Amino acid sequence: MRKLLPFLASLAVALAACGGGGGGGTDGGDGGQDPIRIGLIVSLTGNYTPLGSEDKKAVELAVEQVNAQGGLLGRQVELVVRDDKTAPDQGIVAYNQIKGQIDALIGPVFSNSALAIEPLAQREKMPYLSLAPAVEQVEPIKSYIFVTPALSSMYAERYLQYIQAQGIKTIAVAWDSKSAYSVSGHESMVELAPKYGVTIAVDEAYETGTSDFSPLFQHVRDSEAEALVFWGSGAPGVTAAKQYAASGLKTPLFLTASQASKLWLEPMGEAAEGMTVQSAIGVVGEHLPDGKQKQVIEQMAKPYQEKHGYPPPQFAQDGYSASLLLFEAIRKAGSTDKEKVQQALETMDLITPNGRFRYSPTDHSGLSPEYISVNTVKDGAFVPTEWAQEQLAKTVAGLG
């Protein structure tokens, strides 16, 4: 408890405006002592269980923290949690079960589920902060739909920036044809590659259930590719990386942020050493210079580490960031009135563990590629590459 006191003091400053003040129910009136109910739909079973479970832990932590400071608008925050079972139809079932009980929604992490829920939330004017990075959610803009992770297009561009800086001209790209996140990232990489002087020599689709990646590695071996960018979430990220390590392929393997977790590191073990993996800035917060960005990361990372015994992974960063954004929107709105919360989100400017969000009526992703790190695995941990260290230092310098 003694360790938490300094943290709670700093959190009181960051969230002071979230406590006290008049109540605001879903109709904008006096909510009395009724809790503010936040829906959370994530994958707690199925292929994306490792991702969704971390999101849930992070959102629960954020709720515990804000309630410890008096809640929002003088009311406690209550989570209403449902499992989408890593299936779009189950995501719809989950949403329909809770839509009448909640003031706003966070989730899912599975892009296919997020896209299935999106039109329902938009039609019913439900403020919805998605934990999935698929570009289609916010292009074109839907007024009530916002995204918390950096978009897959941003991860694609950040890798191309890094690839260009390394002097790499030709790459191979593998992508999961059954994952909206992977398809979106692949499409963005193909579209943006010419801008960075990069040629794609091997462009190969696979399916989520693929268990043998040796044909892919042979195609890369037979090509002029100087790097292999692998788009995938969940099990394929581990399967492909393990088989890559055993294949003897010398072409460097670049993995996206879905692997920025102990859930990938632990099964990989020593085989992960030296591999390149993207992540949100919060995953490598300890390597940042002191300042506002690092402070916000630490207000999550330290208690998360104490509670769960390991640093918060990529997915936890997303869940916690979504919570802070939603809490701040409710505070700014002075109410849980859905239209007022939506308007508050569209004028949001907030630093979170994922970086600085600046939502607007024409931008519902809010982030930029500069808040993405390109890391190497060193001694079982993600460490920013020298290039990323320099880039991130410039990015956070302007935040104070």
RODO-2510 file (C-alpha; in nm, 4 decimals, decimal comma):
residues 400
     n   res          X          Y          Z
     1     m     0,0000     0,0000     0,0000
     2     r     0,2890     0,2320     0,0848
     3     k     0,4137     0,1958    -0,2743
     4     l     0,0790     0,3095    -0,4127
     5     l     0,0553     0,6355    -0,2172
     6     p     0,2833     0,8415    -0,4472
     7     f     0,0972     0,7036    -0,7468
     8     l    -0,2450     0,7882    -0,6022
     9     a    -0,1274     1,1395    -0,5287
    10     s    -0,0189     1,1921    -0,8895
    11     l    -0,3388     1,0343    -1,0165
    12     a    -0,5398     1,2789    -0,8079
    13     v    -0,3835     1,5632    -1,0044
    14     a    -0,4397     1,3946    -1,3405
    15     l    -0,8016     1,3007    -1,2672
    16     a    -0,9032     1,5669    -1,0155
    17     a    -1,1674     1,7021    -1,2467
    18     c    -1,3198     1,3552    -1,2774
    19     g    -1,4334     1,3570    -0,9152
    20     g    -1,7026     1,5673    -0,7480
    21     g    -1,9452     1,7951    -0,9227
    22     g    -2,3048     1,7395    -1,0189
    23     g    -2,4256     1,4072    -1,1493
    24     g    -2,5436     1,3381    -1,5018
    25     g    -2,7461     1,0341    -1,5992
    26     t    -2,7942     0,9049    -1,9516
    27     d    -3,0614     1,1689    -2,0019
    28     g    -2,8279     1,4443    -1,8840
    29     g    -3,0249     1,4935    -1,5633
    30     d    -2,9438     1,4283    -1,2002
    31     g    -2,7992     1,0774    -1,1885
    32     g    -2,7982     1,0688    -0,8085
    33     q    -2,5860     0,7874    -0,6765
    34     d    -2,6487     0,5542    -0,9698
    35     p    -2,3165     0,4263    -1,1121
    36     i    -2,1893     0,5226    -1,4529
    37     r    -2,1941     0,1974    -1,6462
    38     i    -1,9270     0,1303    -1,9072
    39     g    -1,9671    -0,1681    -2,1385
    40     l    -1,6580    -0,3762    -2,2119
    41     i    -1,6765    -0,6397    -2,4854
    42     v    -1,3522    -0,8318    -2,5360
    43     s    -1,2384    -1,1814    -2,6288
    44     l    -1,2234    -1,3866    -2,3092
    45     t    -1,2478    -1,7167    -2,4961
    46     g    -1,1379    -1,8160    -2,8459
    47     n    -0,8239    -1,7326    -3,0423
    48     y    -0,7927    -1,3754    -2,9122
    49     t    -0,8279    -1,4642    -2,5428
    50     p    -0,4694    -1,3549    -2,4649
    51     l    -0,5424    -1,0115    -2,6132
    52     g    -0,8851    -0,9564    -2,4618
    53     s    -0,7851    -1,0707    -2,1140
    54     e    -0,5110    -0,8060    -2,0997
    55     d    -0,7509    -0,5348    -2,2150
    56     k    -0,9896    -0,6384    -1,9384
    57     k    -0,7180    -0,6207    -1,6711
    58     a    -0,6187    -0,2719    -1,7832
    59     v    -0,9730    -0,1345    -1,7970
    60     e    -1,0424    -0,2808    -1,4532
    61     l    -0,7308    -0,1061    -1,3205
    62     a    -0,8387     0,2280    -1,4683
    63     v    -1,1846     0,1901    -1,3132
    64     e    -1,0356     0,1026    -0,9732
    65     q    -0,8149     0,4098    -0,9890
    66     v    -1,0845     0,6568    -1,0873
    67     n    -1,3254     0,5157    -0,8272
    68     a    -1,0543     0,5518    -0,5614
    69     q    -1,0512     0,9218    -0,6465
    70     g    -1,4257     0,9634    -0,6059
    71     g    -1,5428     0,8366    -0,9427
    72     l    -1,6756     1,0534    -1,2251
    73     l    -1,9151     1,3403    -1,1631
    74     g    -1,9469     1,2217    -0,8052
    75     r    -2,0597     0,8747    -0,9146
    76     q    -1,8800     0,5415    -0,9119
    77     v    -1,7916     0,3722    -1,2413
    78     e    -1,9140     0,0185    -1,2989
    79     l    -1,8017    -0,2210    -1,5715
    80     v    -2,0461    -0,4412    -1,7582
    81     v    -1,8277    -0,7100    -1,9193
    82     r    -1,9161    -0,9520    -2,1974
    83     d    -1,7176    -1,2059    -2,4027
    84     d    -1,7337    -1,1924    -2,7838
    85     k    -1,5687    -1,5381    -2,7949
    86     t    -1,3463    -1,4097    -3,0803
    87     a    -1,6448    -1,4288    -3,3141
    88     p    -1,8265    -1,1388    -3,4849
    89     d    -2,1731    -1,2890    -3,4351
    90     q    -2,1039    -1,3319    -3,0638
    91     g    -1,9871    -0,9717    -3,0483
    92     i    -2,3287    -0,8669    -3,1785
    93     v    -2,5020    -1,0915    -2,9229
    94     a    -2,2928    -0,9399    -2,6433
    95     y    -2,3688    -0,5844    -2,7532
    96     n    -2,7412    -0,6480    -2,7757
    97     q    -2,7353    -0,7953    -2,4240
    98     i    -2,5926    -0,4812    -2,2637
    99     k    -2,6779    -0,1848    -2,4876
   100     g    -2,9699    -0,0809    -2,2694
   101     q    -2,7619    -0,0946    -1,9514
   102     i    -2,4586     0,1125    -2,0471
   103     d    -2,3604     0,4759    -2,1035
   104     a    -2,0691     0,4035    -2,3394
   105     l    -1,8779     0,1077    -2,4836
   106     i    -1,5135    -0,0065    -2,4979
   107     g    -1,3990    -0,2945    -2,7223
   108     p    -1,3624    -0,5419    -2,8882
   109     v    -0,9958    -0,6156    -2,9610
   110     f    -1,0824    -0,8544    -3,2489
   111     s    -1,1201    -0,6339    -3,5587
   112     n    -1,3849    -0,8566    -3,7154
   113     s    -1,6019    -0,8265    -3,4032
   114     a    -1,5388    -0,4541    -3,3772
   115     l    -1,6537    -0,4031    -3,7353
   116     a    -1,9659    -0,6125    -3,6711
   117     i    -2,0688    -0,4054    -3,3686
   118     e    -1,9832    -0,0710    -3,5246
   119     p    -2,3022    -0,0122    -3,7310
   120     l    -2,5197    -0,1020    -3,4311
   121     a    -2,3411     0,1417    -3,2015
   122     q    -2,3550     0,4142    -3,4658
   123     r    -2,7265     0,3616    -3,5309
   124     e    -2,8053     0,3759    -3,1588
   125     k    -2,5710     0,6715    -3,0943
   126     m    -2,3580     0,4807    -2,8453
   127     p    -2,0153     0,6388    -2,7748
   128     y    -1,7838     0,3556    -2,8746
   129     l    -1,4074     0,3369    -2,8220
   130     s    -1,2800     0,0400    -3,0225
   131     l    -0,9760    -0,1603    -2,9131
   132     a    -0,9194    -0,2872    -3,2685
   133     p    -0,6897    -0,1101    -3,5188
   134     a    -0,8697    -0,1780    -3,8490
   135     v    -0,8767     0,1363    -4,0654
   136     e    -1,2303     0,0697    -4,1932
   137     q    -1,3737     0,1658    -3,8547
   138     v    -1,2935     0,5333    -3,8997
   139     e    -1,2499     0,5735    -4,2753
   140     p    -1,5015     0,7073    -4,3516
   141     i    -1,5866     0,8764    -4,0220
   142     k    -1,8837     0,7495    -3,8231
   143     s    -1,9765     1,0104    -3,5638
   144     y    -1,9974     0,7809    -3,2572
   145     i    -1,7089     0,5441    -3,3451
   146     f    -1,3547     0,6147    -3,2190
   147     v    -1,0412     0,3970    -3,2238
   148     t    -0,7843     0,3678    -2,9441
   149     p    -0,4901     0,1674    -3,0901
   150     a    -0,2872     0,3217    -3,3683
   151     l    -0,4488     0,2195    -3,6963
   152     s    -0,3011    -0,0671    -3,8938
   153     s    -0,2196     0,1881    -4,1652
   154     m    -0,0043     0,3741    -3,9110
   155     y     0,1816     0,0578    -3,8156
   156     a     0,2418    -0,0034    -4,1859
   157     e     0,3765     0,3468    -4,2379
   158     r     0,5973     0,3356    -3,9296
   159     y     0,7602     0,0148    -4,0508
   160     l     0,8159     0,1659    -4,3930
   161     q     0,9813     0,4672    -4,2293
   162     y     1,2115     0,2333    -4,0397
   163     i     1,2759     0,0170    -4,3470
   164     q     1,3692     0,3245    -4,5494
   165     a     1,6016     0,4465    -4,2706
   166     q     1,7769     0,1072    -4,2760
   167     g     1,8386     0,1376    -4,6495
   168     i     1,6172    -0,1617    -4,7308
   169     k     1,4682    -0,1471    -5,0804
   170     t     1,2890    -0,4823    -5,1218
   171     i     1,0672    -0,6678    -4,8748
   172     a     0,8348    -0,9664    -4,8437
   173     v     0,4920    -0,9305    -4,6799
   174     a     0,2784    -1,2089    -4,5288
   175     w    -0,0752    -1,1406    -4,4115
   176     d    -0,3731    -1,3231    -4,2611
   177     s    -0,6588    -1,3139    -4,5120
   178     k    -0,9131    -1,3890    -4,2357
   179     s    -0,8145    -1,0986    -4,0077
   180     a    -0,9484    -0,7485    -4,0801
   181     y    -0,6471    -0,6005    -3,8954
   182     s    -0,4011    -0,7967    -4,1072
   183     v    -0,5820    -0,7295    -4,4355
   184     s    -0,5969    -0,3580    -4,3568
   185     g    -0,2275    -0,3445    -4,2645
   186     h    -0,1292    -0,5308    -4,5789
   187     e    -0,3342    -0,3026    -4,8017
   188     s    -0,1791     0,0055    -4,6421
   189     m     0,1721    -0,1331    -4,6809
   190     v     0,1145    -0,2058    -5,0506
   191     e    -0,0285     0,1422    -5,1022
   192     l     0,2459     0,3272    -4,9114
   193     a     0,5517     0,1268    -5,0199
   194     p     0,6241     0,3379    -5,3316
   195     k     0,6255     0,6547    -5,1179
   196     y     0,9239     0,5117    -4,9273
   197     g     1,1019     0,3651    -5,2298
   198     v     1,0209     0,0066    -5,1249
   199     t     0,9367    -0,2814    -5,3587
   200     i     0,7361    -0,5833    -5,2397
   201     a     0,8964    -0,8926    -5,3900
   202     v     0,6806    -1,1519    -5,2111
   203     d     0,3170    -1,0795    -5,1261
   204     e     0,1674    -1,3880    -4,9634
   205     a    -0,1619    -1,4506    -4,7857
   206     y    -0,2202    -1,7200    -4,5259
   207     e    -0,5161    -1,8107    -4,3019
   208     t    -0,5451    -1,7870    -3,9245
   209     g    -0,5340    -2,1647    -3,8882
   210     t    -0,2166    -2,2097    -4,0945
   211     s     0,0257    -2,4413    -3,9151
   212     d     0,3092    -2,4689    -4,1688
   213     f     0,4872    -2,1545    -4,2869
   214     s     0,7759    -2,3327    -4,4605
   215     p     0,6405    -2,2537    -4,8103
   216     l     0,6404    -1,8824    -4,7199
   217     f     0,9981    -1,8986    -4,5954
   218     q     1,1080    -2,0778    -4,9123
   219     h     0,9476    -1,8110    -5,1298
   220     v     1,1284    -1,5436    -4,9300
   221     r     1,4564    -1,7367    -4,9577
   222     d     1,4156    -1,7539    -5,3354
   223     s     1,3442    -1,3805    -5,3645
   224     e     1,5486    -1,0623    -5,3318
   225     a     1,3623    -0,9566    -5,0188
   226     e     1,5826    -0,7969    -4,7516
   227     a     1,3167    -0,8258    -4,4770
   228     l     0,9953    -1,0189    -4,4112
   229     v     0,7050    -0,8212    -4,2578
   230     f     0,4560    -1,0562    -4,0933
   231     w     0,1010    -0,9329    -4,0275
   232     g    -0,0874    -1,1526    -3,7836
   233     s    -0,2461    -1,1708    -3,4385
   234     g    -0,2724    -1,4422    -3,1784
   235     a    -0,1441    -1,7932    -3,2497
   236     p    -0,0015    -1,7330    -3,6019
   237     g     0,2472    -1,4829    -3,4604
   238     v     0,4006    -1,7475    -3,2356
   239     t     0,3783    -2,0311    -3,4875
   240     a     0,5405    -1,8370    -3,7691
   241     a     0,8132    -1,6870    -3,5511
   242     k     0,9073    -2,0261    -3,4033
   243     q     0,9231    -2,1856    -3,7469
   244     y     1,1226    -1,8898    -3,8787
   245     a     1,3808    -1,9364    -3,6029
   246     a     1,4117    -2,3053    -3,6897
   247     s     1,4207    -2,2504    -4,0671
   248     g     1,7644    -2,0947    -4,0859
   249     l     1,6252    -1,8109    -4,2989
   250     k     1,8624    -1,5154    -4,2751
   251     t     1,6179    -1,2522    -4,4001
   252     p     1,5192    -1,0451    -4,0907
   253     l     1,1671    -1,1022    -3,9574
   254     f     0,9616    -0,7931    -3,8695
   255     l     0,6535    -0,8532    -3,6515
   256     t     0,3724    -0,6093    -3,5778
   257     a     0,2420    -0,4875    -3,2427
   258     s     0,0158    -0,7880    -3,1894
   259     q     0,3306    -0,9681    -3,0733
   260     a     0,4314    -0,6933    -2,8261
   261     s     0,3395    -0,8995    -2,5231
   262     k     0,4708    -1,1616    -2,2810
   263     l     0,2083    -1,3811    -2,4434
   264     w     0,4385    -1,3916    -2,7438
   265     l     0,7704    -1,3563    -2,5616
   266     e     0,7179    -1,6446    -2,3201
   267     p     0,6383    -1,9195    -2,5722
   268     m     0,9163    -1,7894    -2,7986
   269     g     1,1816    -1,7976    -2,5274
   270     e     1,5398    -1,7494    -2,6459
   271     a     1,4308    -1,7845    -3,0085
   272     a     1,2840    -1,4316    -2,9896
   273     e     1,6222    -1,2702    -2,9234
   274     g     1,7120    -1,0161    -3,1912
   275     m     1,3711    -1,0219    -3,3635
   276     t     1,2097    -0,6913    -3,4566
   277     v     0,8669    -0,6124    -3,3086
   278     q     0,6578    -0,2965    -3,3200
   279     s     0,4661    -0,1656    -3,0190
   280     a     0,2762     0,1276    -2,8783
   281     i     0,4994     0,3807    -2,7060
   282     g     0,3745     0,2687    -2,3640
   283     v     0,5301    -0,0764    -2,3979
   284     v     0,8774     0,0824    -2,3920
   285     g     0,7983     0,3678    -2,1549
   286     e     1,0946     0,2982    -1,9279
   287     h     1,3275     0,3887    -2,2163
   288     l     1,1728     0,7336    -2,2690
   289     p     1,3200     1,0572    -2,1346
   290     d     1,1429     1,2033    -1,8309
   291     g     0,8341     1,4094    -1,9081
   292     k     0,4555     1,4021    -1,9313
   293     q     0,4401     1,1011    -2,1624
   294     k     0,6531     0,8885    -1,9322
   295     q     0,4543     1,0017    -1,6257
   296     v     0,1245     0,8895    -1,7789
   297     i     0,2748     0,5542    -1,8795
   298     e     0,4091     0,5004    -1,5279
   299     q     0,0743     0,5783    -1,3627
   300     m    -0,0496     0,2658    -1,5381
   301     a     0,2643     0,0510    -1,5604
   302     k     0,3702     0,0525    -1,1957
   303     p     0,0409    -0,0593    -1,0389
   304     y    -0,0201    -0,3020    -1,3266
   305     q     0,3190    -0,4631    -1,2629
   306     e     0,2506    -0,4820    -0,8891
   307     k    -0,0926    -0,6355    -0,9431
   308     h    -0,0136    -0,8878    -1,2172
   309     g     0,3594    -0,9499    -1,1839
   310     y     0,4616    -0,8399    -1,5333
   311     p     0,4706    -0,5174    -1,7388
   312     p     0,1518    -0,4168    -1,9227
   313     p     0,1614    -0,5511    -2,2794
   314     q     0,0388    -0,3858    -2,5978
   315     f    -0,3262    -0,4748    -2,5430
   316     a    -0,3297    -0,3436    -2,1873
   317     q    -0,1994    -0,0086    -2,3145
   318     d    -0,4993     0,0088    -2,5481
   319     g    -0,7560    -0,0733    -2,2800
   320     y    -0,6172     0,1737    -2,0282
   321     s    -0,5891     0,4494    -2,2886
   322     a    -0,9505     0,3938    -2,3957
   323     s    -1,0599     0,4257    -2,0328
   324     l    -0,8771     0,7549    -1,9802
   325     l    -1,0242     0,8964    -2,3006
   326     l    -1,3765     0,7976    -2,2032
   327     f    -1,3409     0,9232    -1,8458
   328     e    -1,2149     1,2587    -1,9708
   329     a    -1,4981     1,2851    -2,2239
   330     i    -1,7593     1,2241    -1,9529
   331     r    -1,5910     1,4806    -1,7311
   332     k    -1,5825     1,7380    -2,0112
   333     a    -1,9434     1,6655    -2,1011
   334     g    -2,0464     1,7039    -1,7374
   335     s    -2,2900     1,4237    -1,8071
   336     t    -2,3301     1,0759    -1,9505
   337     d    -2,5633     1,2133    -2,2159
   338     k    -2,4446     1,0237    -2,5211
   339     e    -2,4500     1,3181    -2,7612
   340     k    -2,2534     1,5354    -2,5183
   341     v    -1,9965     1,2598    -2,4643
   342     q    -1,9596     1,2174    -2,8414
   343     q    -1,9021     1,5904    -2,8814
   344     a    -1,6463     1,5875    -2,6001
   345     l    -1,4574     1,3039    -2,7686
   346     e    -1,4424     1,4988    -3,0941
   347     t    -1,2589     1,7818    -2,9168
   348     m    -1,0292     1,5560    -2,7140
   349     d    -0,6617     1,6381    -2,6598
   350     l    -0,5198     1,3965    -2,4037
   351     i    -0,1920     1,2179    -2,3316
   352     t    -0,2397     0,8457    -2,2625
   353     p    -0,0031     0,5466    -2,2490
   354     n    -0,0637     0,5089    -2,6245
   355     g     0,0470     0,8660    -2,6886
   356     r    -0,1235     1,1998    -2,7391
   357     f    -0,4762     1,1730    -2,8786
   358     r    -0,6206     1,4623    -3,0748
   359     y    -0,9598     1,3529    -3,1969
   360     s    -1,1553     1,5878    -3,4201
   361     p    -1,4717     1,5753    -3,6342
   362     t    -1,2484     1,4611    -3,9222
   363     d    -1,0133     1,2316    -3,7253
   364     h    -1,1514     0,9574    -3,5009
   365     s    -0,8208     0,7739    -3,4623
   366     g    -0,6467     1,0629    -3,2924
   367     l    -0,2930     0,9236    -3,2996
   368     s    -0,0061     0,9517    -3,5477
   369     p     0,2671     0,6997    -3,6441
   370     e     0,5201     0,8911    -3,4325
   371     y     0,3833     0,7203    -3,1205
   372     i     0,4757     0,3743    -3,2491
   373     s     0,8059     0,2183    -3,1491
   374     v     1,0143    -0,0272    -3,3512
   375     n     1,1894    -0,2572    -3,1053
   376     t     1,4298    -0,5435    -3,0857
   377     v     1,4059    -0,8276    -2,8341
   378     k     1,6967    -0,8136    -2,5912
   379     d     1,7272    -1,0383    -2,2842
   380     g     1,3587    -1,1261    -2,3111
   381     a     1,2333    -0,7671    -2,3257
   382     f     1,1336    -0,5154    -2,5910
   383     v     1,3952    -0,2444    -2,6356
   384     p     1,3620     0,0436    -2,8856
   385     t     1,6037     0,0271    -3,1742
   386     e     1,8506     0,3136    -3,1939
   387     w     1,6365     0,4672    -3,4704
   388     a     1,3191     0,4399    -3,2611
   389     q     1,4917     0,5809    -2,9526
   390     e     1,5853     0,8936    -3,1465
   391     q     1,2408     0,9258    -3,3051
   392     l     1,0490     0,8794    -2,9796
   393     a     1,2673     1,1282    -2,7943
   394     k     1,1784     1,3924    -3,0531
   395     t     0,8099     1,3044    -3,0335
   396     v     0,7789     1,3341    -2,6550
   397     a     1,0034     1,6402    -2,6271
   398     g     0,7164     1,8643    -2,7375
   399     l     0,4868     1,7312    -2,4641
   400     g     0,6906     1,8776    -2,1814
***
